[in-house]
């Protein structure tokens, strides 16, 4: 039975379970997270690679920005087709690759993981299915402990993947502040479910197109929000960096054009405020998720605090998922069953 028959979609229910899912991750996979941190310290890689698809790819990009910001270490995304289609041997001696996947079964991800191992890399798999082929071939596996997801749109598994990446980074770098924020995430995510972004629902329901903006570690969150609007609400939403959107895409803005901007409390804050002001001056209806400089033309959206900019972006993501669910239903779509999509997508 579709969850909507009982008054709530599976997407809404699974979004509300994100806090509990991350709590299980930290409790039941804590030893694996610490082992991953130790592996990374022992290998001391000059390069970390990431491999993922869909929402998991946004979780991988979130890890990339967090790691590069924290450690100054390059994290690169290698296209799975390099291994699965082109079958190019990889030179990754001394590197570590993170493979992030809910199912752990996509053939191109498995091909990439195998090629990376053959090229000398250690593989860390972050997967929801601990019995999957990706988990079996990895040097170390972190089970997400998110539980089954019935909605096609990944929510709690994506949040858990992002949280797992932050937890690994905190242990690897011995960053106590980040570790404390990760430990506080379950309660912050539970609070995020109750946050209400009702102001943005009507403008996005009526929209034909929208821009979703982030910068730095907030950019993958913008990418994930845009994907959810496309796949559940059939809304053409495009993600951009706050720097890139001013180099051309701002030209599409018309009076009332909806924009969602994720603003984290870090060094990118001023540039995000500048971007929001430029978009508002161009006539956009700008919604800012997170605290920032007050200005005319902005609508500020509440974000549950967890004491760290990266962790608070996950709180914003949970509230965004709940809001996208409302937008999709108001536009006449069932967010649980997009007609052209399926839960596990196998590409080669």
Residue pairs with C-beta under 8 A, 6 or more apart in sequence:
2 9
2 10
2 334
2 336
2 337
3 9
3 10
3 12
3 13
3 150
3 336
4 329
4 334
4 336
9 151
9 325
9 329
9 334
9 335
9 336
10 149
10 150
10 151
10 336
11 151
11 153
11 155
11 232
11 321
11 325
11 328
11 335
11 336
12 322
12 325
14 149
14 150
14 151
14 155
14 156
15 155
15 156
15 193
15 318
15 321
15 322
15 325
16 193
16 322
17 147
17 156
18 155
18 156
18 159
18 160
18 189
18 192
18 193
18 318
18 321
19 185
19 186
19 187
19 188
19 189
19 190
19 192
19 193
19 318
20 186
20 190
21 144
21 145
21 146
21 147
21 156
21 157
21 159
21 160
22 159
22 160
22 163
22 185
22 186
22 189
23 186
24 145
24 146
24 147
25 144
25 145
25 146
25 160
25 163
25 164
25 167
26 33
26 163
26 167
26 182
26 183
26 185
26 186
27 145
28 143
28 145
29 142
29 143
29 144
29 145
29 164
32 140
32 141
32 142
32 143
33 142
33 164
33 167
33 168
33 171
34 171
35 140
36 124
36 140
36 142
36 168
36 171
36 172
37 168
37 170
37 171
37 172
38 171
39 96
39 122
39 124
39 139
39 140
40 48
40 96
40 168
40 172
41 172
43 94
43 96
43 122
45 73
45 94
45 95
45 96
46 73
46 74
46 94
46 95
47 73
47 74
47 75
47 76
47 92
47 94
47 95
48 67
48 73
48 74
48 75
48 76
48 95
48 96
48 97
48 98
49 75
49 76
49 77
49 78
49 92
49 95
49 96
49 97
49 98
49 116
49 121
50 60
50 61
50 63
50 64
50 75
50 76
50 77
50 78
50 97
50 98
50 99
50 100
51 60
51 77
51 78
51 80
51 97
51 98
51 99
51 100
51 109
51 112
51 113
51 116
52 59
52 60
52 99
52 100
52 101
52 109
53 80
53 101
53 106
53 108
53 109
53 345
53 347
54 154
54 227
54 345
55 102
55 154
55 157
55 158
55 161
55 224
55 227
56 100
56 101
56 102
56 154
56 158
56 161
57 77
57 100
58 158
58 220
58 221
58 223
58 224
58 227
59 100
59 126
59 158
59 161
59 162
59 165
59 220
60 77
60 98
60 100
60 161
60 165
61 77
61 219
61 220
61 223
62 162
62 165
62 166
62 217
62 220
62 221
62 310
62 313
63 75
63 98
63 100
63 162
63 165
63 166
63 168
63 169
64 75
64 76
64 77
64 220
65 216
65 217
65 219
65 220
66 165
66 166
66 169
66 217
66 310
67 73
67 75
67 169
68 74
68 75
69 216
69 217
70 169
70 173
70 175
70 178
71 169
71 172
71 173
78 90
78 97
78 112
78 116
80 106
80 108
80 109
80 111
80 112
80 347
81 108
82 88
82 90
82 112
82 115
83 90
83 108
83 111
83 112
83 114
83 115
83 116
84 107
84 108
84 111
84 112
84 348
85 108
85 348
87 115
88 115
89 115
89 118
89 119
90 115
90 116
90 118
90 119
90 121
91 119
91 120
92 116
92 119
92 120
92 121
93 119
93 120
93 121
94 120
95 116
95 120
95 121
95 122
96 121
96 122
96 123
96 124
97 112
97 113
97 116
97 121
97 122
97 123
97 124
98 124
98 125
98 126
98 165
99 109
99 112
99 113
99 123
99 124
99 125
99 126
99 127
99 134
99 138
100 125
100 126
100 127
100 161
100 165
101 109
101 125
101 126
101 127
101 128
101 132
101 134
102 127
102 128
102 129
102 144
102 146
102 149
102 154
102 157
102 161
102 344
103 127
103 128
103 129
103 132
103 343
103 344
104 125
104 127
104 128
104 129
104 132
104 133
104 134
104 135
105 129
105 132
105 133
105 134
105 344
105 346
106 344
106 345
106 346
106 347
107 346
107 347
107 348
108 347
108 348
109 134
110 133
110 134
110 137
111 348
113 123
113 125
113 134
113 137
113 138
114 137
116 123
117 123
117 137
117 139
122 139
122 140
123 137
123 138
123 139
123 140
124 138
124 139
124 140
124 141
124 142
124 168
125 134
125 135
125 137
125 138
125 140
125 141
125 142
126 141
126 142
126 144
126 161
126 164
126 165
127 134
127 135
127 141
127 142
127 143
127 144
128 143
128 144
128 145
128 146
128 149
128 157
128 160
129 135
130 141
130 143
134 141
135 141
135 143
142 164
142 168
144 157
144 160
144 161
144 164
145 160
146 156
146 157
146 160
147 156
149 155
149 156
149 157
149 343
150 336
151 335
151 336
152 231
152 336
152 337
152 338
152 341
152 342
152 343
153 228
153 231
153 232
153 335
153 336
153 338
155 321
158 224
158 317
159 189
159 314
159 317
159 318
162 314
162 317
163 182
163 185
163 314
166 178
166 181
166 182
166 310
166 311
166 314
167 179
167 182
169 175
169 178
170 178
170 179
170 182
171 179
177 307
177 308
178 308
178 310
178 311
180 307
180 308
181 306
181 307
181 308
181 310
181 311
182 311
184 306
184 307
184 311
185 306
185 311
185 314
187 306
188 304
188 305
188 306
188 311
188 312
188 314
188 315
189 304
189 314
189 315
189 318
191 304
191 315
192 303
192 304
192 315
192 316
192 318
192 319
193 318
193 319
193 322
195 301
195 302
195 303
195 304
195 315
195 319
196 302
196 319
197 287
197 289
197 301
197 302
197 319
197 320
197 322
197 323
199 287
199 299
199 301
200 258
200 260
200 287
200 299
200 301
200 323
201 323
201 326
201 327
201 330
203 256
203 258
203 285
203 287
204 210
204 229
204 233
204 235
204 258
204 260
204 327
205 327
205 330
205 331
207 235
207 257
207 258
208 235
208 236
209 235
209 236
209 237
209 238
209 252
209 257
210 226
210 229
210 235
210 236
210 237
210 238
210 257
210 258
210 259
210 260
211 237
211 238
211 239
211 240
211 245
211 249
211 252
211 253
211 257
211 258
211 259
211 260
211 279
211 284
212 222
212 223
212 225
212 226
212 229
212 237
212 238
212 239
212 240
212 259
212 260
212 261
212 262
213 222
213 239
213 240
213 241
213 242
213 245
213 259
213 260
213 261
213 262
213 272
213 275
213 276
213 279
214 220
214 221
214 222
214 223
214 239
214 241
214 242
214 261
214 262
214 272
215 241
215 242
215 243
215 268
215 271
215 272
215 275
216 264
216 266
216 267
216 268
217 264
217 266
217 309
217 310
217 313
218 262
218 263
218 264
218 268
218 272
218 313
219 239
219 241
221 262
221 313
221 316
221 317
221 320
222 239
222 240
222 260
222 261
222 262
223 239
224 317
225 237
225 239
225 260
225 262
225 317
225 320
225 324
226 237
226 238
226 239
228 320
228 321
228 324
229 235
229 237
229 324
229 327
230 236
230 237
231 338
231 341
232 324
232 325
232 328
232 333
232 335
232 338
233 324
233 327
233 328
233 331
233 333
233 335
234 328
234 331
234 333
234 338
235 327
235 331
238 249
240 249
242 261
242 268
242 271
242 272
242 274
242 275
243 271
243 275
245 275
245 279
246 275
246 278
250 278
250 279
250 282
253 259
253 279
253 282
253 283
253 284
254 283
255 283
256 283
256 284
256 285
257 283
257 284
257 285
258 284
258 285
258 287
259 276
259 279
259 284
259 285
259 286
259 287
260 287
260 289
260 320
261 272
261 275
261 276
261 279
261 286
261 287
261 288
261 289
262 272
262 289
262 290
262 313
262 316
263 269
263 272
263 273
263 276
263 288
263 289
263 290
263 291
263 292
264 272
264 290
264 309
264 310
264 312
264 313
265 290
265 291
265 309
265 312
266 309
269 292
272 288
272 292
273 292
273 293
273 295
276 286
276 288
276 292
276 295
276 298
277 295
277 297
279 286
280 286
280 295
280 296
280 297
280 298
281 297
285 299
286 297
286 298
286 299
287 298
287 299
287 300
287 301
288 298
288 299
288 300
288 301
289 301
289 303
289 316
289 319
289 320
290 300
290 301
290 303
290 312
290 316
291 300
291 303
292 298
292 300
294 300
301 316
301 319
302 319
303 312
303 315
303 316
303 319
304 312
304 315
304 318
304 319
305 312
305 315
306 312
306 314
306 315
324 335
325 335
328 334
328 335
329 335
